[in-house]
Amino acid sequence: MQKIGDITDTADGNGEFTDGNVAGNVQPTELMAAWFNSVQREIIAVLAAAGIAPDKTNDRQLSEAIQAILSKGISESGYLISQNNLSDLKDASEALGHLGLDSVGNWQSVQANGGKHSSGNHHYYMDWGTDGKLHITVDATDVGELFTTQNPPTAAQTGAYPKTGGNLDEDASISVISNSKNPATGTVIYSPMYRVVLKDRGGDQDFKDGASGFMRLVEEVGTRAYLQLQWDGFGTVHEFRFDQNGNSQVYGKAYTGSGASFLAEDGNVYGGAWGGYATSWVLQQINALNVAINNQLNSMNADRNNCVRATARGGRQHKVGGDWIADWEAPAGCFMTGMNTNEGGDGRKAGLYYRALYYYTNASGWVQAGDIA
């Protein structure tokens, strides 16, 4: 736009109009056509920018053009369009900074919408509820309470297992995994343990917080590995082991379910089936068997006393016969051992020899046998 001073040298020192001063020899400003044309073009340009055609019957076109421009804006003009509600700001964050709206008090303010996950323009509301908790509402949707140190979430709200106990889902499992280990042979390494405690009970053993029992895996590298169950408290420390080969080891007695029977640490077995300790029952059976064997041996020895141990012939007896012996039998328990056919030396008489049969027993000594019938 041109000033009058750009067209005529009759303007004052500021390039503006002057009425002149005859006494002071100051010439009044000449009204040049070029300046009026310049002003007219400027006004027409405003109408054109607002999309308004000149109308000689309307003296309010300049005002209407300005209002239109303020309402709709001019493309690439850098001016804000009122109906866009500041959405045409090139850098909203910078604008907030210039306006002093980037901080509330000494704290950075929160900007709604426009983030990486924005789903559009929404209204956010933060309320302090009658329950003493901070709640968030997005548009008309209640999205719940905010968790803080004063209002921490419960286990149920996070899907965690309650510290006070509870039930896991049927298919749930728990794994406690140690960090990676690369030990040398001969080293003993341990997994994390699962431990339960009776607080302040059971005396002062390995752990100082009470009687306890724990389970963990132990590897004696290069030798063996086992699941260790250990009891610690009330003056004792004992453990139970299941090793990688399926063997089990008990330090102390291993009881049955009812507790009436047990396997002692020395290998002895106690139970009703044995009437006490198995060793006592076995000794009783052995003693009874020894008695039976001794009785049998004694009986056999008694029978042996009546058995014939030896036989022998008695002294020789002589039967002097007549001229001829027609009928003769050795006495009872005797048997004939020989004869003499020349008894008396004349060959007419016969002599017979016989002996008694003796047998020997431990009970009776030598006894002469008799006839059966």
DOROVO-857145 format. One record per residue (C-alpha): z, y, x; residue number from 1. Coordinates in Angstrom, 2 decimals. Layout:
% DOROVO-857145
<pt w="Z" v="Y" u="X" k="NUM"/>
...
***
This chain:
% DOROVO-857145
<pt w="0.00" v="0.00" u="0.00" k="1"/>
<pt w="-0.84" v="3.47" u="1.25" k="2"/>
<pt w="1.38" v="6.51" u="1.25" k="3"/>
<pt w="-0.09" v="9.91" u="0.43" k="4"/>
<pt w="0.44" v="10.85" u="4.03" k="5"/>
<pt w="-2.03" v="8.09" u="5.04" k="6"/>
<pt w="-4.80" v="9.91" u="3.13" k="7"/>
<pt w="-4.16" v="13.67" u="3.58" k="8"/>
<pt w="-2.49" v="15.80" u="6.18" k="9"/>
<pt w="-1.01" v="18.03" u="3.49" k="10"/>
<pt w="1.89" v="15.63" u="3.03" k="11"/>
<pt w="5.24" v="16.40" u="4.60" k="12"/>
<pt w="6.58" v="14.89" u="7.76" k="13"/>
<pt w="7.68" v="11.74" u="5.89" k="14"/>
<pt w="4.21" v="11.20" u="4.47" k="15"/>
<pt w="5.38" v="12.26" u="1.03" k="16"/>
<pt w="4.32" v="14.87" u="-1.49" k="17"/>
<pt w="5.36" v="18.55" u="-1.16" k="18"/>
<pt w="4.95" v="21.56" u="-3.47" k="19"/>
<pt w="4.24" v="23.85" u="-0.47" k="20"/>
<pt w="5.82" v="27.18" u="0.45" k="21"/>
<pt w="3.62" v="30.30" u="0.43" k="22"/>
<pt w="6.22" v="32.39" u="2.25" k="23"/>
<pt w="6.61" v="29.68" u="4.81" k="24"/>
<pt w="2.93" v="29.08" u="5.09" k="25"/>
<pt w="3.37" v="25.42" u="3.88" k="26"/>
<pt w="0.35" v="24.16" u="1.94" k="27"/>
<pt w="1.06" v="22.00" u="-1.15" k="28"/>
<pt w="-0.05" v="18.36" u="-0.99" k="29"/>
<pt w="-3.58" v="17.73" u="-2.11" k="30"/>
<pt w="-3.93" v="15.02" u="-4.80" k="31"/>
<pt w="-6.66" v="12.83" u="-3.32" k="32"/>
<pt w="-8.63" v="10.24" u="-5.36" k="33"/>
<pt w="-8.17" v="7.67" u="-2.58" k="34"/>
<pt w="-4.39" v="7.60" u="-3.08" k="35"/>
<pt w="-4.65" v="7.21" u="-6.86" k="36"/>
<pt w="-7.16" v="4.39" u="-6.40" k="37"/>
<pt w="-4.76" v="2.70" u="-3.97" k="38"/>
<pt w="-1.89" v="2.90" u="-6.46" k="39"/>
<pt w="-4.14" v="1.60" u="-9.23" k="40"/>
<pt w="-5.24" v="-1.39" u="-7.13" k="41"/>
<pt w="-1.60" v="-2.26" u="-6.34" k="42"/>
<pt w="-0.71" v="-2.24" u="-10.04" k="43"/>
<pt w="-3.79" v="-4.30" u="-10.97" k="44"/>
<pt w="-2.81" v="-6.81" u="-8.23" k="45"/>
<pt w="0.57" v="-7.32" u="-9.91" k="46"/>
<pt w="-1.12" v="-8.06" u="-13.24" k="47"/>
<pt w="-3.53" v="-10.43" u="-11.56" k="48"/>
<pt w="-0.68" v="-12.27" u="-9.87" k="49"/>
<pt w="0.96" v="-12.72" u="-13.27" k="50"/>
<pt w="-2.33" v="-13.90" u="-14.77" k="51"/>
<pt w="-2.61" v="-10.85" u="-17.05" k="52"/>
<pt w="-5.91" v="-9.08" u="-17.73" k="53"/>
<pt w="-5.70" v="-5.22" u="-17.89" k="54"/>
<pt w="-5.40" v="-3.89" u="-21.42" k="55"/>
<pt w="-5.85" v="-0.10" u="-21.85" k="56"/>
<pt w="-3.97" v="-0.18" u="-25.15" k="57"/>
<pt w="-0.82" v="-1.76" u="-23.60" k="58"/>
<pt w="1.39" v="0.48" u="-21.52" k="59"/>
<pt w="3.91" v="-2.34" u="-20.81" k="60"/>
<pt w="1.63" v="-4.63" u="-18.82" k="61"/>
<pt w="3.24" v="-3.86" u="-15.48" k="62"/>
<pt w="6.67" v="-4.72" u="-16.89" k="63"/>
<pt w="5.34" v="-7.88" u="-18.51" k="64"/>
<pt w="3.63" v="-8.91" u="-15.27" k="65"/>
<pt w="6.85" v="-8.48" u="-13.30" k="66"/>
<pt w="8.82" v="-10.53" u="-15.86" k="67"/>
<pt w="6.17" v="-13.26" u="-15.80" k="68"/>
<pt w="6.27" v="-13.41" u="-12.02" k="69"/>
<pt w="10.06" v="-13.62" u="-12.04" k="70"/>
<pt w="9.93" v="-16.42" u="-14.61" k="71"/>
<pt w="7.06" v="-18.52" u="-13.21" k="72"/>
<pt w="6.86" v="-17.46" u="-9.60" k="73"/>
<pt w="3.88" v="-17.25" u="-7.37" k="74"/>
<pt w="2.68" v="-20.36" u="-5.53" k="75"/>
<pt w="3.34" v="-20.27" u="-1.77" k="76"/>
<pt w="5.02" v="-16.89" u="-2.19" k="77"/>
<pt w="8.35" v="-18.17" u="-0.85" k="78"/>
<pt w="10.09" v="-16.76" u="-3.91" k="79"/>
<pt w="12.27" v="-18.92" u="-6.17" k="80"/>
<pt w="11.15" v="-19.69" u="-9.66" k="81"/>
<pt w="13.95" v="-19.20" u="-12.12" k="82"/>
<pt w="13.01" v="-22.06" u="-14.39" k="83"/>
<pt w="13.19" v="-24.49" u="-11.42" k="84"/>
<pt w="16.96" v="-23.96" u="-11.21" k="85"/>
<pt w="16.91" v="-23.69" u="-7.39" k="86"/>
<pt w="15.09" v="-27.03" u="-7.00" k="87"/>
<pt w="12.38" v="-25.21" u="-5.01" k="88"/>
<pt w="14.78" v="-24.38" u="-2.17" k="89"/>
<pt w="13.20" v="-25.56" u="1.06" k="90"/>
<pt w="16.56" v="-26.39" u="2.69" k="91"/>
<pt w="19.41" v="-26.67" u="0.18" k="92"/>
<pt w="21.99" v="-27.41" u="2.90" k="93"/>
<pt w="21.06" v="-24.30" u="4.83" k="94"/>
<pt w="21.12" v="-22.25" u="1.63" k="95"/>
<pt w="24.60" v="-23.54" u="0.81" k="96"/>
<pt w="25.72" v="-22.53" u="4.27" k="97"/>
<pt w="24.35" v="-19.01" u="3.82" k="98"/>
<pt w="26.12" v="-18.80" u="0.49" k="99"/>
<pt w="29.37" v="-20.08" u="1.94" k="100"/>
<pt w="29.27" v="-23.09" u="-0.39" k="101"/>
<pt w="29.08" v="-25.79" u="2.30" k="102"/>
<pt w="32.88" v="-25.91" u="2.51" k="103"/>
<pt w="35.64" v="-25.93" u="-0.08" k="104"/>
<pt w="38.64" v="-24.42" u="1.63" k="105"/>
<pt w="38.57" v="-25.97" u="5.10" k="106"/>
<pt w="36.85" v="-29.16" u="3.91" k="107"/>
<pt w="33.18" v="-29.96" u="3.81" k="108"/>
<pt w="31.93" v="-30.13" u="0.23" k="109"/>
<pt w="30.27" v="-33.23" u="-1.25" k="110"/>
<pt w="26.64" v="-32.98" u="-2.26" k="111"/>
<pt w="25.62" v="-34.92" u="-5.35" k="112"/>
<pt w="22.21" v="-36.62" u="-5.61" k="113"/>
<pt w="19.45" v="-36.49" u="-3.05" k="114"/>
<pt w="20.90" v="-39.19" u="-0.79" k="115"/>
<pt w="19.08" v="-42.29" u="0.45" k="116"/>
<pt w="20.13" v="-44.31" u="-2.59" k="117"/>
<pt w="19.85" v="-41.63" u="-5.24" k="118"/>
<pt w="18.43" v="-42.84" u="-8.55" k="119"/>
<pt w="17.92" v="-39.34" u="-9.88" k="120"/>
<pt w="19.98" v="-36.39" u="-10.96" k="121"/>
<pt w="23.42" v="-37.35" u="-12.21" k="122"/>
<pt w="26.69" v="-35.67" u="-13.04" k="123"/>
<pt w="29.79" v="-36.83" u="-11.25" k="124"/>
<pt w="33.34" v="-36.34" u="-12.49" k="125"/>
<pt w="36.59" v="-37.01" u="-10.64" k="126"/>
<pt w="39.71" v="-37.16" u="-12.81" k="127"/>
<pt w="43.41" v="-37.78" u="-12.27" k="128"/>
<pt w="44.28" v="-40.23" u="-15.06" k="129"/>
<pt w="47.46" v="-40.61" u="-17.06" k="130"/>
<pt w="47.98" v="-43.86" u="-15.12" k="131"/>
<pt w="48.51" v="-41.82" u="-11.94" k="132"/>
<pt w="45.20" v="-42.95" u="-10.42" k="133"/>
<pt w="42.00" v="-41.18" u="-9.44" k="134"/>
<pt w="38.98" v="-42.16" u="-11.55" k="135"/>
<pt w="35.22" v="-41.54" u="-11.20" k="136"/>
<pt w="32.76" v="-41.05" u="-14.06" k="137"/>
<pt w="28.99" v="-40.86" u="-13.51" k="138"/>
<pt w="27.27" v="-39.22" u="-16.43" k="139"/>
<pt w="28.93" v="-41.08" u="-19.33" k="140"/>
<pt w="29.75" v="-44.26" u="-17.38" k="141"/>
<pt w="33.32" v="-44.97" u="-16.23" k="142"/>
<pt w="32.83" v="-46.59" u="-12.81" k="143"/>
<pt w="36.54" v="-47.21" u="-12.25" k="144"/>
<pt w="39.42" v="-46.06" u="-10.11" k="145"/>
<pt w="39.45" v="-45.02" u="-6.47" k="146"/>
<pt w="41.55" v="-47.09" u="-4.08" k="147"/>
<pt w="43.79" v="-45.26" u="-1.64" k="148"/>
<pt w="46.83" v="-46.03" u="0.49" k="149"/>
<pt w="48.89" v="-44.99" u="-2.53" k="150"/>
<pt w="46.79" v="-47.13" u="-4.85" k="151"/>
<pt w="45.54" v="-50.13" u="-2.83" k="152"/>
<pt w="43.40" v="-52.77" u="-4.59" k="153"/>
<pt w="44.95" v="-56.03" u="-5.73" k="154"/>
<pt w="43.71" v="-59.38" u="-4.45" k="155"/>
<pt w="42.16" v="-60.09" u="-7.84" k="156"/>
<pt w="40.19" v="-56.82" u="-7.70" k="157"/>
<pt w="38.67" v="-57.72" u="-4.32" k="158"/>
<pt w="38.32" v="-61.49" u="-4.85" k="159"/>
<pt w="40.91" v="-62.19" u="-2.11" k="160"/>
<pt w="43.67" v="-64.82" u="-2.08" k="161"/>
<pt w="46.97" v="-63.17" u="-3.10" k="162"/>
<pt w="49.61" v="-62.78" u="-0.40" k="163"/>
<pt w="52.15" v="-64.00" u="-2.93" k="164"/>
<pt w="50.17" v="-67.21" u="-3.53" k="165"/>
<pt w="47.84" v="-68.53" u="-6.20" k="166"/>
<pt w="45.08" v="-71.05" u="-6.84" k="167"/>
<pt w="41.76" v="-71.25" u="-5.04" k="168"/>
<pt w="38.57" v="-72.05" u="-6.91" k="169"/>
<pt w="37.77" v="-75.75" u="-7.17" k="170"/>
<pt w="34.94" v="-75.61" u="-4.62" k="171"/>
<pt w="36.64" v="-73.15" u="-2.29" k="172"/>
<pt w="37.39" v="-74.09" u="1.31" k="173"/>
<pt w="39.19" v="-72.33" u="4.14" k="174"/>
<pt w="38.18" v="-72.47" u="7.80" k="175"/>
<pt w="40.21" v="-70.96" u="10.63" k="176"/>
<pt w="38.00" v="-71.00" u="13.74" k="177"/>
<pt w="39.19" v="-70.36" u="17.27" k="178"/>
<pt w="37.27" v="-68.28" u="19.75" k="179"/>
<pt w="34.84" v="-70.12" u="22.02" k="180"/>
<pt w="36.52" v="-72.04" u="24.84" k="181"/>
<pt w="35.15" v="-73.56" u="28.06" k="182"/>
<pt w="38.25" v="-75.06" u="29.73" k="183"/>
<pt w="38.45" v="-77.15" u="32.87" k="184"/>
<pt w="39.41" v="-80.82" u="32.82" k="185"/>
<pt w="43.17" v="-81.26" u="32.57" k="186"/>
<pt w="43.67" v="-78.04" u="30.63" k="187"/>
<pt w="45.39" v="-78.19" u="27.24" k="188"/>
<pt w="43.86" v="-75.93" u="24.58" k="189"/>
<pt w="45.00" v="-75.23" u="21.03" k="190"/>
<pt w="43.32" v="-74.19" u="17.79" k="191"/>
<pt w="44.82" v="-71.55" u="15.50" k="192"/>
<pt w="47.76" v="-73.01" u="13.56" k="193"/>
<pt w="48.69" v="-73.17" u="9.90" k="194"/>
<pt w="52.46" v="-72.64" u="9.73" k="195"/>
<pt w="55.05" v="-72.48" u="6.93" k="196"/>
<pt w="58.56" v="-71.12" u="7.46" k="197"/>
<pt w="62.00" v="-71.15" u="5.84" k="198"/>
<pt w="62.93" v="-67.65" u="7.01" k="199"/>
<pt w="66.29" v="-67.35" u="8.79" k="200"/>
<pt w="67.02" v="-71.05" u="8.21" k="201"/>
<pt w="67.29" v="-73.99" u="10.56" k="202"/>
<pt w="68.74" v="-72.55" u="13.73" k="203"/>
<pt w="67.15" v="-71.17" u="16.87" k="204"/>
<pt w="64.45" v="-73.58" u="18.07" k="205"/>
<pt w="61.01" v="-72.85" u="19.58" k="206"/>
<pt w="60.24" v="-70.24" u="16.91" k="207"/>
<pt w="62.85" v="-67.60" u="16.24" k="208"/>
<pt w="62.20" v="-66.85" u="12.56" k="209"/>
<pt w="63.54" v="-70.01" u="10.92" k="210"/>
<pt w="62.79" v="-73.68" u="10.35" k="211"/>
<pt w="59.06" v="-74.31" u="10.24" k="212"/>
<pt w="56.29" v="-76.84" u="10.18" k="213"/>
<pt w="52.80" v="-76.27" u="11.53" k="214"/>
<pt w="49.46" v="-78.00" u="11.89" k="215"/>
<pt w="46.85" v="-77.43" u="14.60" k="216"/>
<pt w="44.28" v="-79.19" u="16.78" k="217"/>
<pt w="45.16" v="-79.93" u="20.41" k="218"/>
<pt w="42.74" v="-81.02" u="23.14" k="219"/>
<pt w="43.90" v="-82.37" u="26.46" k="220"/>
<pt w="40.52" v="-81.77" u="28.08" k="221"/>
<pt w="39.03" v="-84.92" u="29.52" k="222"/>
<pt w="41.78" v="-87.13" u="28.09" k="223"/>
<pt w="42.24" v="-86.95" u="24.32" k="224"/>
<pt w="42.30" v="-84.72" u="21.25" k="225"/>
<pt w="44.52" v="-84.94" u="18.21" k="226"/>
<pt w="45.70" v="-83.24" u="15.03" k="227"/>
<pt w="49.29" v="-82.15" u="15.62" k="228"/>
<pt w="51.86" v="-81.85" u="12.83" k="229"/>
<pt w="55.13" v="-80.47" u="14.17" k="230"/>
<pt w="58.57" v="-79.92" u="12.68" k="231"/>
<pt w="60.76" v="-77.27" u="14.30" k="232"/>
<pt w="64.27" v="-76.51" u="13.11" k="233"/>
<pt w="67.78" v="-77.68" u="12.31" k="234"/>
<pt w="68.38" v="-78.70" u="15.90" k="235"/>
<pt w="65.27" v="-80.85" u="16.39" k="236"/>
<pt w="61.61" v="-80.58" u="17.33" k="237"/>
<pt w="59.44" v="-83.56" u="16.38" k="238"/>
<pt w="55.75" v="-84.09" u="15.84" k="239"/>
<pt w="53.20" v="-86.45" u="14.34" k="240"/>
<pt w="49.73" v="-86.97" u="15.86" k="241"/>
<pt w="46.35" v="-88.28" u="14.62" k="242"/>
<pt w="43.96" v="-88.69" u="17.55" k="243"/>
<pt w="40.17" v="-88.80" u="17.72" k="244"/>
<pt w="40.18" v="-92.63" u="17.82" k="245"/>
<pt w="42.01" v="-93.00" u="14.50" k="246"/>
<pt w="45.38" v="-93.72" u="16.09" k="247"/>
<pt w="48.58" v="-92.18" u="14.75" k="248"/>
<pt w="51.74" v="-91.46" u="16.70" k="249"/>
<pt w="55.21" v="-90.74" u="15.31" k="250"/>
<pt w="58.13" v="-89.36" u="17.31" k="251"/>
<pt w="61.02" v="-90.93" u="15.37" k="252"/>
<pt w="60.99" v="-93.26" u="12.36" k="253"/>
<pt w="58.02" v="-93.75" u="10.05" k="254"/>
<pt w="59.37" v="-94.24" u="6.51" k="255"/>
<pt w="57.70" v="-95.76" u="3.47" k="256"/>
<pt w="57.18" v="-93.69" u="0.34" k="257"/>
<pt w="60.59" v="-94.56" u="-1.14" k="258"/>
<pt w="62.36" v="-94.16" u="2.20" k="259"/>
<pt w="63.96" v="-97.63" u="1.89" k="260"/>
<pt w="61.92" v="-99.06" u="4.77" k="261"/>
<pt w="60.83" v="-97.64" u="8.10" k="262"/>
<pt w="59.28" v="-98.37" u="11.47" k="263"/>
<pt w="61.74" v="-97.41" u="14.19" k="264"/>
<pt w="60.70" v="-95.61" u="17.37" k="265"/>
<pt w="61.47" v="-98.79" u="19.42" k="266"/>
<pt w="59.01" v="-100.79" u="17.28" k="267"/>
<pt w="61.62" v="-102.49" u="15.09" k="268"/>
<pt w="60.97" v="-102.72" u="11.35" k="269"/>
<pt w="63.62" v="-102.17" u="8.69" k="270"/>
<pt w="63.24" v="-103.10" u="5.03" k="271"/>
<pt w="64.44" v="-105.10" u="2.06" k="272"/>
<pt w="61.91" v="-107.85" u="2.77" k="273"/>
<pt w="63.82" v="-108.61" u="5.96" k="274"/>
<pt w="67.28" v="-107.99" u="4.58" k="275"/>
<pt w="67.69" v="-105.27" u="7.21" k="276"/>
<pt w="66.00" v="-105.13" u="10.59" k="277"/>
<pt w="63.11" v="-107.53" u="11.18" k="278"/>
<pt w="64.53" v="-108.51" u="14.59" k="279"/>
<pt w="67.77" v="-109.63" u="12.94" k="280"/>
<pt w="65.84" v="-111.70" u="10.40" k="281"/>
<pt w="63.71" v="-113.28" u="13.13" k="282"/>
<pt w="66.83" v="-114.13" u="15.18" k="283"/>
<pt w="68.41" v="-115.68" u="12.10" k="284"/>
<pt w="65.31" v="-117.80" u="11.53" k="285"/>
<pt w="65.22" v="-118.84" u="15.17" k="286"/>
<pt w="68.92" v="-119.74" u="15.11" k="287"/>
<pt w="68.44" v="-121.75" u="11.91" k="288"/>
<pt w="65.48" v="-123.53" u="13.46" k="289"/>
<pt w="67.51" v="-124.26" u="16.60" k="290"/>
<pt w="70.24" v="-125.78" u="14.47" k="291"/>
<pt w="67.73" v="-127.92" u="12.59" k="292"/>
<pt w="66.12" v="-129.06" u="15.84" k="293"/>
<pt w="69.50" v="-129.87" u="17.36" k="294"/>
<pt w="70.48" v="-131.84" u="14.27" k="295"/>
<pt w="67.25" v="-133.76" u="14.44" k="296"/>
<pt w="67.74" v="-134.45" u="18.12" k="297"/>
<pt w="71.29" v="-135.60" u="17.48" k="298"/>
<pt w="70.03" v="-137.91" u="14.76" k="299"/>
<pt w="67.38" v="-139.24" u="17.08" k="300"/>
<pt w="69.98" v="-139.74" u="19.78" k="301"/>
<pt w="72.14" v="-141.70" u="17.31" k="302"/>
<pt w="69.18" v="-143.93" u="16.50" k="303"/>
<pt w="68.51" v="-144.40" u="20.19" k="304"/>
<pt w="72.06" v="-145.76" u="20.69" k="305"/>
<pt w="71.19" v="-148.66" u="18.36" k="306"/>
<pt w="67.79" v="-149.30" u="19.86" k="307"/>
<pt w="67.20" v="-152.32" u="22.13" k="308"/>
<pt w="67.02" v="-150.97" u="25.60" k="309"/>
<pt w="66.53" v="-154.33" u="27.39" k="310"/>
<pt w="66.40" v="-158.14" u="26.91" k="311"/>
<pt w="67.54" v="-160.94" u="29.20" k="312"/>
<pt w="68.03" v="-164.72" u="29.26" k="313"/>
<pt w="71.50" v="-166.13" u="29.34" k="314"/>
<pt w="72.74" v="-168.80" u="31.74" k="315"/>
<pt w="70.93" v="-172.15" u="31.79" k="316"/>
<pt w="72.34" v="-174.87" u="29.53" k="317"/>
<pt w="71.61" v="-178.60" u="29.90" k="318"/>
<pt w="71.22" v="-181.10" u="27.15" k="319"/>
<pt w="71.63" v="-184.63" u="28.43" k="320"/>
<pt w="69.62" v="-186.88" u="26.26" k="321"/>
<pt w="69.93" v="-190.62" u="25.47" k="322"/>
<pt w="67.38" v="-193.23" u="26.38" k="323"/>
<pt w="64.88" v="-191.23" u="24.38" k="324"/>
<pt w="65.51" v="-188.11" u="22.38" k="325"/>
<pt w="64.09" v="-188.41" u="18.96" k="326"/>
<pt w="65.24" v="-185.09" u="17.29" k="327"/>
<pt w="66.86" v="-182.09" u="18.90" k="328"/>
<pt w="66.88" v="-178.24" u="18.45" k="329"/>
<pt w="68.31" v="-175.60" u="20.73" k="330"/>
<pt w="71.45" v="-173.90" u="19.42" k="331"/>
<pt w="71.20" v="-170.63" u="17.43" k="332"/>
<pt w="69.97" v="-167.72" u="19.50" k="333"/>
<pt w="68.76" v="-170.04" u="22.27" k="334"/>
<pt w="65.40" v="-171.32" u="23.32" k="335"/>
<pt w="64.29" v="-174.23" u="25.44" k="336"/>
<pt w="63.33" v="-173.33" u="28.95" k="337"/>
<pt w="62.52" v="-176.78" u="30.50" k="338"/>
<pt w="63.11" v="-180.56" u="30.58" k="339"/>
<pt w="63.85" v="-183.33" u="33.00" k="340"/>
<pt w="61.99" v="-186.60" u="32.31" k="341"/>
<pt w="63.82" v="-188.55" u="34.94" k="342"/>
<pt w="67.33" v="-188.05" u="33.75" k="343"/>
<pt w="69.58" v="-190.52" u="35.59" k="344"/>
<pt w="66.80" v="-191.38" u="38.01" k="345"/>
<pt w="65.49" v="-194.40" u="36.14" k="346"/>
<pt w="62.85" v="-192.59" u="34.11" k="347"/>
<pt w="64.27" v="-193.80" u="30.82" k="348"/>
<pt w="66.17" v="-190.71" u="29.84" k="349"/>
<pt w="65.09" v="-187.12" u="29.22" k="350"/>
<pt w="67.18" v="-183.95" u="29.92" k="351"/>
<pt w="66.50" v="-180.55" u="28.26" k="352"/>
<pt w="67.30" v="-177.09" u="29.54" k="353"/>
<pt w="67.83" v="-174.07" u="27.24" k="354"/>
<pt w="69.11" v="-170.50" u="27.49" k="355"/>
<pt w="70.52" v="-167.92" u="25.07" k="356"/>
<pt w="68.50" v="-164.69" u="24.37" k="357"/>
<pt w="70.42" v="-161.43" u="24.93" k="358"/>
<pt w="69.48" v="-157.81" u="24.05" k="359"/>
<pt w="71.10" v="-154.55" u="25.19" k="360"/>
<pt w="71.94" v="-151.35" u="23.15" k="361"/>
<pt w="73.82" v="-148.25" u="24.19" k="362"/>
<pt w="76.21" v="-148.76" u="21.33" k="363"/>
<pt w="77.01" v="-152.49" u="21.80" k="364"/>
<pt w="75.99" v="-153.41" u="25.33" k="365"/>
<pt w="74.61" v="-156.98" u="25.80" k="366"/>
<pt w="74.59" v="-159.04" u="22.61" k="367"/>
<pt w="73.33" v="-162.58" u="22.11" k="368"/>
<pt w="70.61" v="-162.77" u="19.52" k="369"/>
<pt w="71.08" v="-164.98" u="16.51" k="370"/>
<pt w="68.73" v="-166.72" u="14.10" k="371"/>
<pt w="67.16" v="-164.84" u="11.17" k="372"/>
<pt w="67.19" v="-167.86" u="8.90" k="373"/>
***
